[in-house]
Amino acid sequence: MSDIPLRQHAEAPVWRLAAATATCLAMLAMAACGNQPLKKRVYVIGTDNTYPYHFLNDRGEVSGMIGEIVAEAARRSGLQLEWQVHRDGPQAALRARRVDLWPLLAVRSEARPVIHFTRPYLSNTFVTVATGPWSVPQIGGHQLRVAVVELPLITGLATETFPNAEIVRRKSREAAFSAVCDGEADLLLVEARAAQYLALVRPVGCAGKVLTTYGPDLPAKHLAMASTIDPDVVAAADHLRAEIDRMMGDGSMDRILRQWNYFYGGEAAALYREAEARSANRVSMLLAGVLAMVSVLLFVLLLRVRRAQRAAMAADSAKSLFVANMSHEIRTPMNGIIGMIDLARTADSHIEAREYLGAAQASADSLLILLNDVLDFSKLEAGRLELSASVFQVTGPVREACANMLPKASEKGLEITWRTDGEVPEWVEGDDSRIRQILLNLLGNAVKFTERGSISIVIGATEIEGNLIELSYVVTDTGPGIPASQQELIFEVFRQGDGSTSRKHGGTGLGLSISRNLAELMGGRLSVQSELGKGSAFQLRIRVRCRGQVLKPLPAESDSRGHCASARRLLLAEDHPINQKLAITYLTRRGHTVVLAVNGAEAVDRASRETFDAILMDVQMPEMDGLEATRRIRESEKGTGRRVRIVAMTAHAMKEDRERFLAAGMDDCVIKPFKPGDLFRSVEYLPTAADLQISS
């Protein structure tokens, strides 16, 4: 096989396969998310006193087989329900928002824009009932009269099944049954369960009548809980539906249904088993897809290694080691994903399943990091990797990299500090995402190989010409050091310090090679100085353009300066209740204090009266948006010598949006939907107000 066809076959699929695999892994990770928290409130649930499904008895208590099921689900899940009678029916009550929930309603696709339906938990089979013999050929004849209870689901089904018949509408099923017995209608269209009940109780006029049931090919109707489309009500409905699933599983729903209907055929259990089978099948298919794509991706990578071997025979041993490491690095997290998902599928409790899915998500995250490295390596080798210039704070990538690595460093008892050396521009123009990627790799290696001591980062700057400067980041650790003979080899593709390194600490040998290539793309260099037993110092030098003011030195002597751990007092300006809950929960669990403002005007008022370390500002809010609020806060800071950090929280993710936020006076932005780490990095590891001495 020649090199040209191999390149054509090997390079192009890597991009698509890596992206598709990452998407599938993200879908698997979503399975680890729990139910969103519910508001502590009373939910109004409607009934039209439909016997034997749901009705209020003489004591005003809910009864009926569906009423008792929903009431028991609410009791188990801690939801408060207030039952109210609404004779105008579920559609009108829900559309007018006179009720929040309706216990049972046929799923209708045309109603979905204004009514939310949960997953079905019952299905209805319909039959026709007549007195005495009934001529089947009369179906569709104009003389046929069909009696129905006046409900949209049943009247619609009657019109569809008997398009030329006269529809005789009655207020109740008993009245419709009596219409057939009294000769006002030829047959009754009704649910099979109701027909069984009516045949036993014999409504007025039906005593002594010979009843005949027929079963034309009538479609079964799936029935679900319905609610308004308000987010908190939708969450409550889905929460109740999940509890009904558990009732199906433990048999309590079956017991309630059988108390009300001796002829219950087990439709609910069948729906539950069907839903469980579909869910298991989806997980299995998704997992199979991930495995297939990873296998193909591994095959393509192996082909690329073979081509590289033919191009440079001297690197045979290094590439063989890379193949072994790559196989290990892929198989290890994949084994965790497969094993934990299998355990989750057979778990005895929801809590146990969440633990297994959390472990699967951690394995998926490890695999995503590997895929990102492979993708960057492919882009670099093909000459397709492009830089993206934007204005950013010099200390920003350091703070974010520290935030990411702090948990692992804390586990090993390592301290991470950073400081500036000499006068450094506060704002520069360059590719901050790639700088952060390099620093994450350097910090990750430092934490991985350092068993005790500390890790430090020093930021410096050297003027070159005009506003062009050389920015430097020096990452120093107290690890074991690197032999002089290995100090250049570690930057080669597929290389690590030695074979035992990969066995003890893992890795593929791509990280430093990618980092050096990125540094060179930015007009700089990545180098190392190290001595065995005394640690290593990696220096990243890149060229950027100075923008704005100069930041005076941040000395390392003070314990409060430049450290990667400190509780913050934060102002959150956010009008959406779900986003409020999400951000406050993440930040308070992290140890921060959060003050809430529900619009821009309130945020400006609080910022003028109180002191905050940072402000998280939603861009779109009522009364005053986040951009205007930021402008007013910046205006009020003039002449005070202080500048609070303001971070945009927004769904606007385009480059021009970020530039618009910075122009309004914001310092950074967090894109929704955000991960906890993105939120933490945006507000943590800031210099204190005393440290930010600005000079012209």
N, C-alpha and C positions, 0 to 999 in steps of 0.2 A: 504494500500500500504506500503510495507516495505521500509527501508532506502536504501538498496542496489540497487533495480531497479530505485528508484528515483534519486540516484546519477548518475547512468548510463544514464538515460534519460535527466537529467538536466544539467550536467556539459559539456559534449562534444559539444552540439549545441551552447552554449554561445559564444565560440570562433568564430565559423564559422558565426553565425548570426551577431555578432558585426562587424566582418570584412566586411561582405557583405553589411550591413547597412551603414557602413562608406563609402564604395565604391559608393553606390547609392547617398549618400548625397554629396560626392565630385562631382559626375556628375551633380547634381542639381546646385551646386555652380558655375560650369563652365558656366552655362547659364548667369551668371551675368557679364561675361567678355565682354568688348566692342571690336569693330574692332581695329586691330592694326594700328598705325599711318602710313600714306603713305608718301613716299618720294616726295619732291617738284621737279618734273622733267617732261619732255615731254615724253609721251608714244607713240611709233609708232604703228599704227593700219593699217592693210592691207586690200585691197579690190581687187577683180579681175573683177570689173565692172559688177557684176551679176545683171541684171535688172529683176524684180523690187525690189530686196532685198537691195543691197548697191552698189553705183557707184558714181563717181565724175562727176558732170555736166560740162557744157561749161565754167563756172566760176571757176572750180577747187574746188567747194564745195561739201561736201558729200550730197548725196540724196538717195532716196529709203526708203522703210518702215523700214528696220532694221537699215540702216545708220542713219535715223532721230531719232530712238529710242535710239541708243547708244550715239549719239551726245547730246541728251537731258539729258540722265543719267549722262554723263560726265559734262555737264554744271551745273546740280544740285549739284553734289558732288565735284565740284571744280577741277576735273582732266583735265589736258591739253593733248589733243590727236592730233597727226599729221597723217593725212590719206595719204597713199601711195598706188599706183597701183602696184600689183605684179601678172603678168599673169601666173606665174608658179604654182599658187594655194596656198591654206593655208598650206597644209602639208609641202611642200618644204620650204616655206617662214618661217614657225615657226621652223622647224628642223634646218635650217641654221641660225636662229636668225637674219634674215633681218628685221623682225617685232617683236614687243612685244606681240601684241594682234591680234585676228581675230574676227570679230563681230558675225559670225554665222557659226557653223560647226557641222556636225553630230557627236554625241558621239560615239567613237570607242574605245573599251576596249584595243585593241592591241596597241593603240597609247599613252596610259596613261604614260608609263615610260618617254617619252620625251615631251609630250604635256599635259598641265593642262586643264581640262574641268570644267566650273562652273556648277551649277545646270541648267537643261534645262529651257528655257523660251518660246520655240515654239515646235510644232511637225508638221511633214509633212506627209500628206496622198498622196499616189501615185495612178494614174489611167493609163489605156492604151487607146490610141486614134487611130482610123482607119478611112479610107474614105469608106463610103458605108458599106454594110453588111460584117461581118467578121466571119469566122467559128471558133467557140470556140474550137472544137476538134483539131485545128491545134496547140494548145499550146504544146510545147515540140517537135514538128516535125522539122526535119532537114531543111525543106524548108522555115521555118519562119524567117523573117528578122525584127529585132527590132531596131528602131532608138532611140538614147539617146544623151543627151548633154554629153560632155566628162568631167565628174566629177566622182571621185572615188566612191562616195556614190551611184550614179545612175547606173553607169556601173556595180558595184558589185551587186546591186539589180537585174539588168537585167540578169546577169549571173546566179544568184541563182534561179530566177523565170523561166527562159527559158534556161535550161542548154544546149540544142542541137541547139539553134537558132544562126543565124549569127547576131552579134552585129554591127550595123551601127553607128559609132561615128561621131558626128559633134561638131563644136566649140561653137555653141550657141543653145538655145532652138528653136529659129526661124528657124535655118538651119535644125535642126532635124525634125521639123514640116513640112518644105518644102520637105524633103526627102520622107515623107509618101505621101504627095500630088502629088509628081512627080513620084511615083511608085518605088522609089529606096528602100523603106522599106514597110513592111506590116502594121506595127503599131508603135506607139510612146509610150514610157514609160516616164512619166513626172509627176511632182507634180500637185496635183489637182488645186492649185491656178494658176499655170502657164498655165494649160490647159484652164482654164476659160479665162485668159487674151488673150491667143493665138487665142481662138475661136472668140474673139471680134475683134482683130486687123487683123486677116487673113494674115499670112506671104505670101511671093511671091509664086505663084503657087497654093494657096489654095482658091482663090476667087471662089465662086459658088460651092464648094465641099460640099457634105453631110458628116458631121463628126459624128462619133459614138464613145461614150466612154464606156469602160468596166471597171468593178471593181473586178478583181480577188482578192483572199485573200492575199493582199500585206501588210506586216507589216508596221505600222507607225514608222517613225524615229524621235527620240528626238533630238532637236537642241539646242546647248548651245554656250556661248562665250568661246573661246579657247585662251590660252596664252602659253608662254614658262614657264619653271618650276623654273625660278629665283624667290626667295621668294618675292621680292618687286613687281614683275610683277603679281605673283599669287594674292597677296594682292589687287592690283589695279583691277584685273579682278573680284575678289569676291566682291569688293566694288561697282563696276559698276553693278554687278548682284543683289546686295542688293537694289541698287537704282531702278533697273528695277522692283523689287518686289513692291516698293512703287508706281511706275508708274502704275503697274497693279491694285493696290488697289485704286488709285484715278481716274482711268479711262483714264489717258492721253495716255497710250500705246494703248488702244483700239481705241481712236480717230485717232491716227497716222495710225494704220493698216487699218482702214476703209477708210481713205483718199486714200490709195493705192490699195485697193482691195474691191470692192463692195460685193464680195461673202465671205468675211471673216466670219468664223464660230465660232469664240470665243475660239480657242484652247488655246491661251495664258491665258485667264481668267480661263479656265478649269484647266490648269496646276497650276496656282496660287492657286486656291481653293483646288486642290489636295495636293499641298505642305503644305498649311496651315493646312489642315485636318491631314496630316501625322505628322506634328510638334506637333499639339495639342494632337494627340493620343499618341505620344512618351512621352510627358510630363505627360499625365494622367497615362499611364502604369507604368512609372518610379515612379511616386508618389504613385500609388497603391502598387507597389512592396515594397517601403520604409515603407508604413503604415503596410503592411502585416508582414514584417520582424520585425518591431518595436513591433507590437502586439505580435508576437510569442516570441520575446525576453522578453517582459514584462511578458508574461505567464510563461516562463521558470524561470525568476527571482522570480516570486511569488511562484513557486514550491520549489525553493531553500529556500525561507523564511519559508515555511511550514515545511520543513525538519529541519531547524534550531530551529523552535518553539518546535518541539517534542523533540529535543536534550536538550533544555534549557528552561523550562517553566518559569523560573524566568525573562526571557528577553521578555516576551509576549508584554508588552506595548511598549518597544523600537522598536521591529520589526514591530508592527502595525503602529507606527509612520513612520518607514522607508518606508513601503509599500505606505502609503499615500503621503509621500514626493516624492518617486520615481514616482508614478503616476502623481503627479503635475509637477515634473521636466521634464518628458517625454511629457506630454500633452501640456505644455505651449509652448515650441519651435515648436512642431509639428503643433499646431494651427497656429503659425506664418508662418511656411513653407507653409501649405495648403492655408491659407488665402492670403498671398502675391503672391503666384504663380497664384492663381485664379484671383487676381486683375491684375497681369501682363499680363495674357492672354487676358484680355478685356480692356487693357489700350488704350487710344486714341493716345498716342505719345510714341516714343522710349525713350525719357527722363523719362517720367512717369514710363514706364516699368522697366527701369534700377533702379529707386529708389525702386520699389517694390521688384525686384530681389535682390538688395543689402540687404534689410531687411530680405529676406528669407535666404540669405547666413549667416547673423549674427545669425539667429535662428538655422541654420544647424551647425554652429560652436559650439554653446552652447550644442547642442545635442551630437556632437562628443566628447566634453570634458566629458560629462556624460558617454558615451559608453566606453571611455578609462578608466575611473575609475572603471566601472563594470568589464571590461576585466582584469585589474590589480588585482582587488579583487578576481576574479575567479581563476587567476593564483596563487595568494598567498595561497588561501584556498586549492587548489589542490597540492601545493608544486611544481609547475612547473615554477615559475619565476626564471630566471637566471640573474646573473650580468655579465656585459661586461667590462673588465678592459682595460683602455687605459691611455696614458700619457696626462695630461691636466694642464692648468694654474689654480692655486688655485682661482684666482679672476674671472675666466671665467664664472662659473655658476652664480655668483653674478651679474656680468654685464648683462648677458642674462636675468636673472629673473627680474632685474630692468627695462631693456628695454621693457619687455613684460607688466609690470604693470604700467609703467609711465603714459600712457594716462588716465587710470582710476584714478590714484592718482591726476593727474593734474586737472581733472574735479571736484575733491573735495577740491582742494587747499592744498593737502598734499605734503610735501617734503620727498624724499627718499634719504638717504645718506648711504655710507658704508666706512669702514676703516679697516686696519689691526692693531692688538694689539700684540706688540712684533715682533720678527723675525719669519717670516712664509716662508716656502719653496715656490719658484715661481712655480715649476713644481712637480707634484705628480702623482702617478699611482693609478687609481681607476675607478669607474663607474660615470663619470661626468654627464651622461644623467639622472641618478636616483637622484643625488644630486640636479641637476637643477629642477627636478620634485618636490622634497620636498620643495625647496626654493620657487618655484612658488606657492605651496599650502600655505606655511606660509605667504608669501607676499600678496597673494590674500585674505587670511583671515584678515590680518592686514589692508589692504585697505578697505575691506568690512565693518569692524566693527569700524574703526576709522573715526570720523566725523570731527575732527580738530586736528592740531598739526603736528607731523612728525613720520616717521618710519626710523629706523636705522638698519644697519647690521654690526656686528663686527666679523672679521675673526681672529682666533687664532690657535696656534699649540702647542702641548706638546709632547716631545720625549718619546717614550716608550722603544724601544730596537733596536739598530742598525739603519737601515733606516726606521723602522716602527714608525709612529707617529700617534697621535690622533688629528684630525683636527676638529675645532669647528666653527660653524656659529650661532651667536646669533641674532635673529630678535626681535627687541623691538618696541612696538607701544605705542601711547598715547590714546588708546581706553578705553572702559568702564571697562575693567578688567573682571576676571572670579572668581566666588565664590570658596572658598577653597573646598567646597563639590563637585564641578563639575570638578575640575582640572584633575582628573584621568578618569572620565567618558567620557570626550570628545574624548579620544583616543580609546574608544570601538567602535566596528562595529555598524553602524546605529545610533550612538549617536550624539547629539548636546548639546549645553549648556542648553537649555530648549526648550519647545515646541514653544514658541513665536519667538525664534530665526529663526527657519525655515520659519515661516510665514512672518517675516519681511525681512529676507535676502536671503532666498532660500537655497538650498543645500540638500544633501542626508545623510550627516553624514559619508561618506566613506573616505574623504580626509585625515584626521589626522590619522585614523586607518591604511590606506595604507602607509602613510609617516612613522609612527612608525615601521611598519613591514619592510619597506625598510631599515631604519636606523639599525635595528637589524640584517638584512641580511649582512650589511656592517660592522658588528662587533661593532656597536655603540648603541646610544640611543637618543630618542627624548623626551624632558621633557619641563615643563612650570613652570614659577614663575609668579604669578599675584596677584594683589591687587585691589579690587573694587575701581573704580574711579581714578586709577593711571596707568592703562595700563597693558600690559602683555609682557613677554620676553620668547620666545621659543628658546631653545638651542638644536641644532643638533650636535651630536658628532659621528664621524665615524673614522675608522682606514684606513689609506692609507700608501703607501710607498713613501718616499722622492726621487725625481729625480732631480739632478742638483743643481742650486744655490739657495741662500736665498734672499728673498725680505725684505728689511728693513721696519720698520713701516711706514705706511701711516697715519699721524695724521689727525684727523677730524677738527682741528681748521681752516685750509685753506678752503675757499669757493670753490676753484677750484679743490679740491681733492675728488675723490670718489663720485662725484655727478652724478646723472643719467640724465643729460641734458647738451649738449654742441654741438655747430656746429663744424664740423670737416673739415679739408682740406684733401681730399682723392685723391689718384692716382688709376685710373682704367686701368688695362692692359687687353684689350679684343679685339679680332680681328673680331668677328661676329657683323655685324651692328645691328641686332635685339636685341642681348644681350646688346650691348652698349646702345641703346636707352632705354631699360627696366631699366637697373641699374642706368643710369644717371637721368632718370625721377623720379624714386623712391627716390634717394638720394637728388637731388636738391629740390624736393617738401618737403623733410624733413628738409631742411635748410642747407645742407652740400654743400661745394664747391668741384667739381669733375674735375680733369684734366685727359684727355684721352691719353693713349698710345696704339697704334694698334698692337704692338708686344713686345716680351721680350727685344729686344735690346733697343728700345725706352724707355721702363720702366726703365732699368738700367741707361740710360743716364739722364733721368729726376730725378731719385732718387738721383743721384750724385750731381745735380745742385740745387735742390729745396728741401724744407722741407715739409714733409707730416705727418699727424697723423697716417695714416694707408694706406696700399696698398692692393687693391683687384686684385689678380693675376690669370688670366685664365691659366690653365695648358698646353693646346695644342694651340700653336700659331706659325705662320710662322717666319722664320729667327732665332728666339731663343725661346724655350719653357719656361713655367713659372718656372719649377724646376731649370733650369740653370740660369735664371734671378735672382731667389731668392738666389742661391749660390753666385753669383757675388755681389749682394747687401750686403749679410752678410760678405763677404770677405772685401768689402770696409769699413764696419763699425768697423773693428778691430782696437783697439787703439783709437777710437773716443769717447768712453763712451756713445754712443747712440745705440738704437736698435728700428727700426720702426716696427710696427706690420704689418705682411704680412698674408693675408687670401686668401686661394685658392678658386677659383670659378670653380667648376668642375662637370662633370657628373659621375665621378668615385666615387662610393659610398661604396666600400668594405672596410673592416677594414684594410687590408694590404695597400690599397691606402692611407688611412689617415696616417698610420705609415710612408709611403714613403714621404708624404708631410712634416711631422714633421721632418724627418731625413734631408730633404733638407734645413731646416731652417724656414719653415712656422710655424705660431702660431695657426692657426685654418683653417677650411674649410667650405664653404657653398656649399651644393649639389644642382645642377640644376636638375629639375626646382625648383627655390627657391621662397619662399613667401617673401613679403616685410619685415615681422618681422624678418626672419632669416638673411636678409641682414643688417638690422639696428642693430641687436644684435651683429653682427660680428665686427662692426666698432665703435659703440657708447660706452659711459660709460667707457672709458679707463682712467687710471691715466695719468697725464701729464708727459712729458719727465723728468721734474725735480723730480718727485716722484719716478721714477723707479731707485733707487740707488741700484746697485747690489754689493753684497760682496761675497767672497768665503765662 
